[in-house]
């Protein structure tokens, strides 16, 4: 999904969870339905903390590594 034209994302909030895939997800990932997946949901917010974009990603959990580079202050 693309951000709305004219809006600028300044912050993103991500939630990551592990679960078993749906049948459609297992098929799309060419994986077994008993193999866990990671689900990442990202909400991009503008300067007024209004959501402008939402993304959902599902990936096989095996051998995944997530890295976050967070600027504080």
C-alpha distances in whole Angstrom, upper triangle without the diagonal:
4,7,9,12,15,14,15,14,17,17,14,16,15,17,18,20,22,23,24,21,21,23,20,18,22,22,19,20,23,25,27,26,29,27,25,21,19,16,14,12,11,11,11,14,16,20,20,19,16,13,10,7,7,7,9,11,15,17,21,23,26,26,23,23,21,22,21,23,23,25,27,29
4,6,9,12,11,11,11,15,15,14,16,17,19,21,23,25,26,27,25,25,27,23,22,25,25,22,23,26,28,31,30,32,30,28,24,22,19,17,15,12,12,11,13,14,17,19,18,15,12,9,7,9,9,12,14,18,20,24,26,28,28,25,25,22,23,22,22,23,24,26,28
4,6,9,7,8,8,12,13,12,15,16,19,21,24,26,28,29,27,27,29,26,25,28,28,25,26,29,31,33,32,34,32,30,26,23,20,17,15,12,11,8,10,10,14,15,14,12,10,6,5,8,10,14,16,20,22,26,27,30,30,26,26,23,23,21,22,21,22,24,25
4,6,6,9,10,13,15,15,17,19,22,24,27,29,30,32,30,30,32,29,27,31,31,28,29,33,34,36,35,37,35,33,29,27,24,21,18,15,13,11,11,11,14,15,14,12,10,6,7,11,13,17,19,23,26,30,31,34,34,30,30,27,27,25,25,24,25,26,27
4,6,8,11,14,17,17,20,22,25,27,30,33,34,35,33,33,35,32,30,34,34,30,31,35,36,39,38,40,38,36,32,30,27,24,21,18,16,14,14,12,15,16,17,14,13,10,11,14,16,20,22,26,28,32,34,36,36,32,32,29,28,27,26,26,26,28,28
4,7,10,13,16,17,20,23,26,28,31,34,36,38,36,36,38,35,33,37,37,34,34,38,39,42,41,43,41,38,34,32,29,25,23,20,17,14,13,11,13,14,15,13,13,10,12,16,18,22,25,28,31,34,35,38,38,34,33,30,29,27,26,25,24,26,26
4,7,10,12,14,17,19,22,25,28,31,33,35,33,33,36,33,31,35,35,32,33,36,37,40,39,40,38,35,32,29,26,23,20,16,14,10,9,7,9,11,12,10,10,7,10,13,16,20,22,26,28,32,33,36,35,32,30,27,26,24,23,22,21,23,23
4,6,9,11,15,17,21,23,27,30,32,34,33,33,36,33,31,34,35,32,32,36,37,39,38,40,37,34,31,28,25,21,19,15,13,9,8,6,8,10,11,10,10,8,10,14,16,19,21,25,27,31,31,34,33,29,28,25,23,21,20,18,18,19,19
4,6,8,11,14,17,20,23,27,29,31,30,31,33,31,29,32,33,30,30,33,34,36,35,37,34,31,27,24,22,18,16,12,10,6,5,5,7,10,9,9,9,7,8,11,13,17,19,22,24,28,28,31,30,26,25,21,20,17,16,15,15,17,17
4,7,10,14,17,20,24,27,29,32,31,33,35,33,31,34,35,32,31,35,35,38,37,38,35,32,28,25,22,19,17,13,11,7,6,5,6,9,9,10,10,10,11,14,15,19,20,24,25,29,29,31,30,26,24,21,19,16,15,13,12,13,13
4,7,10,14,16,20,24,26,29,28,30,33,31,28,31,33,30,29,33,33,35,34,35,32,29,25,22,19,16,14,10,8,6,5,7,8,10,8,10,9,10,11,12,14,16,18,21,23,26,26,28,28,24,22,18,17,13,13,10,11,12,13
4,6,10,13,16,20,22,25,25,26,29,28,25,27,29,27,26,30,29,31,30,31,28,25,22,18,16,12,10,6,6,4,6,9,11,13,10,11,9,10,9,9,10,13,14,18,19,23,22,25,24,21,19,15,14,11,12,10,12,13,15
4,7,10,14,17,20,23,23,24,28,26,23,26,28,26,25,29,28,30,28,29,26,23,20,16,14,10,8,6,5,6,8,11,13,14,11,12,10,12,11,10,10,12,14,16,18,21,20,24,23,20,18,14,14,11,13,11,13,14,16
4,7,10,14,16,19,19,21,24,23,20,23,25,23,22,25,24,26,25,25,23,19,16,12,10,7,6,4,6,9,11,15,17,18,14,15,13,14,12,10,9,10,11,13,15,18,17,20,20,16,15,11,12,10,13,12,15,16,19
4,7,10,13,16,17,19,22,22,19,21,24,22,21,24,23,24,22,22,20,16,14,10,8,6,5,7,9,12,14,18,20,20,17,17,15,16,14,11,11,10,11,12,14,16,15,18,19,15,15,12,13,12,15,15,18,18,21
4,7,10,13,14,17,20,20,16,18,21,20,18,21,20,21,19,19,17,13,10,7,6,4,7,9,12,15,17,21,23,24,20,21,18,19,17,14,12,10,9,10,11,13,11,14,15,12,12,10,12,12,15,16,19,20,24
4,7,10,12,14,18,18,15,16,20,19,17,20,18,18,16,16,14,10,8,6,5,7,9,12,15,18,21,24,27,27,23,23,21,22,19,16,14,11,11,10,11,12,10,13,15,13,13,12,15,15,19,19,23,24,27
4,7,9,12,16,17,13,14,18,17,15,18,15,15,13,12,10,7,6,5,6,9,12,15,18,21,24,28,30,31,27,27,24,25,22,19,16,13,12,9,10,9,7,11,13,11,13,13,16,17,21,22,26,27,30
4,6,9,13,14,11,12,15,16,14,16,13,13,10,10,9,5,6,7,8,11,13,17,20,23,26,30,33,33,29,29,26,27,24,20,18,14,13,10,10,10,9,12,15,14,16,16,20,21,25,26,29,30,34
4,7,9,12,9,9,13,14,12,14,11,10,7,6,6,5,6,9,10,14,16,19,22,26,29,32,35,36,32,31,28,29,25,22,19,15,14,10,11,9,10,12,16,15,18,18,22,24,27,29,32,34,37
4,6,8,6,6,9,10,9,11,9,9,6,8,7,6,6,9,9,13,15,19,21,25,28,31,35,35,31,30,27,27,24,20,17,13,12,8,9,9,10,13,16,15,18,19,22,24,28,29,33,34,37
4,5,5,6,9,10,10,12,11,10,7,10,11,10,10,12,12,15,16,20,22,26,29,32,35,35,32,31,27,27,24,20,18,14,13,10,12,12,14,16,20,19,22,22,25,27,30,32,35,37,40
4,5,5,6,9,10,10,10,9,6,10,11,12,12,15,15,18,19,23,25,28,32,35,38,39,35,34,30,30,26,23,20,17,16,13,14,13,16,18,21,21,24,24,28,30,33,35,38,40,43
4,6,5,6,9,10,10,11,9,13,13,14,13,15,14,17,18,21,24,26,30,33,36,37,34,32,28,27,24,21,18,15,14,11,13,13,16,18,21,20,23,24,27,29,32,33,37,39,42
4,5,5,6,8,8,10,8,11,11,11,9,11,11,14,15,18,21,24,27,31,34,35,31,30,26,26,22,19,16,12,11,8,9,10,13,15,18,17,20,20,23,25,28,30,33,35,38
4,6,5,6,5,6,5,9,8,9,9,12,13,16,18,21,24,27,31,34,37,38,35,33,30,29,26,22,19,16,13,10,10,9,12,13,16,16,20,21,24,26,30,32,35,37,40
4,5,5,6,8,8,12,12,13,12,15,16,19,20,23,26,29,32,35,39,40,36,35,31,30,27,24,20,17,15,12,12,12,15,16,19,19,22,23,27,29,32,34,37,40,43
4,5,8,10,11,14,13,14,12,14,14,17,18,21,24,26,29,32,36,37,34,32,28,27,24,21,18,15,12,10,10,11,14,16,18,17,20,21,24,26,29,31,35,37,40
4,5,9,10,12,11,11,10,12,13,15,18,20,23,26,29,32,36,37,34,33,29,28,24,21,18,15,12,9,8,7,11,12,14,14,17,18,22,24,27,29,33,35,39
4,7,9,12,11,13,12,15,16,19,21,24,27,29,33,36,40,41,38,36,33,32,28,25,21,18,15,13,11,10,13,13,15,16,19,21,25,27,30,33,36,39,42
4,6,8,7,9,10,13,15,18,21,24,27,30,33,36,40,41,37,36,33,32,29,25,22,18,15,12,10,8,11,11,14,14,18,20,24,26,30,32,36,38,41
4,5,6,9,10,14,16,19,22,25,29,32,35,38,42,42,39,38,34,34,31,27,24,20,18,14,13,10,12,12,15,16,20,22,26,28,32,34,38,40,43
4,6,8,9,13,15,18,21,24,27,30,34,37,40,41,37,36,33,33,29,26,23,19,17,13,13,10,12,13,17,17,21,22,26,28,32,33,37,39,42
4,6,9,13,15,19,22,25,28,31,35,38,41,42,38,37,34,34,31,27,24,21,18,15,14,11,11,12,16,17,20,22,25,28,32,33,37,39,42
4,7,10,13,16,20,23,26,29,33,36,39,40,36,36,32,33,29,26,22,19,16,12,11,7,8,8,12,13,16,18,22,25,28,30,34,36,39
4,7,10,13,16,20,23,26,29,33,36,36,33,32,29,30,26,23,20,16,14,10,9,6,6,8,11,11,14,15,19,21,25,27,31,32,36
4,6,10,13,16,20,23,26,29,32,33,30,29,26,26,23,19,16,13,10,6,5,4,4,8,11,9,12,13,17,19,23,24,28,30,33
4,6,10,13,16,19,23,26,29,30,26,26,23,23,20,17,14,10,8,6,5,6,5,9,11,8,10,10,14,15,19,21,24,26,29
4,7,10,13,16,20,23,26,27,23,23,19,20,17,13,10,7,6,5,7,9,9,13,14,11,13,11,15,15,19,20,23,25,28
4,6,10,13,16,20,22,23,20,20,16,17,14,11,8,6,5,6,8,11,11,15,15,12,12,10,12,13,16,17,20,22,25
4,7,10,13,17,20,20,17,16,13,14,11,7,6,5,6,9,12,15,15,18,19,16,16,13,15,14,17,17,20,21,24
4,6,10,13,16,17,14,13,10,11,8,6,5,6,8,12,14,17,17,21,21,17,17,13,14,13,15,15,17,19,21
4,6,10,13,14,10,10,7,8,6,5,7,9,12,15,18,21,21,24,25,21,20,17,17,15,16,15,17,18,20
4,7,10,11,9,8,6,6,5,6,8,12,14,18,20,23,24,27,26,23,21,18,18,15,16,15,16,17,19
4,7,8,5,5,4,6,7,9,12,15,18,21,24,27,27,30,30,26,25,21,20,17,17,15,16,17,17
4,5,5,5,6,7,9,12,15,18,21,24,27,30,30,33,33,29,28,24,23,20,19,17,17,17,17
4,5,7,10,10,13,16,19,22,24,28,30,33,33,36,35,31,30,26,24,21,20,17,16,16,15
4,5,9,10,14,16,19,22,25,29,31,34,34,37,37,33,31,28,26,23,22,20,19,18,17
4,6,9,12,13,16,19,22,25,28,31,31,34,34,30,28,25,24,20,20,18,17,17,17
4,6,9,11,15,18,21,24,27,31,31,34,34,30,29,26,25,22,22,20,20,20,20
4,6,8,11,14,17,21,24,27,28,31,31,27,27,23,23,20,21,19,20,21,21
4,7,10,14,17,21,24,27,28,31,31,27,27,23,23,21,21,20,21,22,23
4,7,10,13,17,20,24,24,28,28,24,24,21,21,19,20,19,21,22,24
4,7,10,14,17,20,21,25,25,22,22,19,19,18,20,19,21,23,24
4,7,10,13,17,18,21,22,18,19,16,17,17,19,19,21,23,25
4,7,10,14,15,18,19,16,17,15,17,17,20,20,23,25,27
4,7,10,12,15,16,13,14,12,15,16,19,20,23,25,28
4,7,9,12,14,11,13,13,16,17,21,22,25,28,31
4,6,9,10,8,11,11,15,17,20,22,26,28,31
4,6,8,7,11,12,16,19,22,24,28,30,34
4,6,6,9,10,14,17,21,23,26,28,32
4,6,9,12,15,19,22,24,28,30,34
4,7,10,13,17,20,23,26,29,32
4,7,10,13,17,19,23,25,29
4,7,10,13,16,20,22,26
4,7,10,13,16,19,22
4,7,10,13,16,19
4,6,10,12,16
4,7,10,13
4,6,10
4,7
4
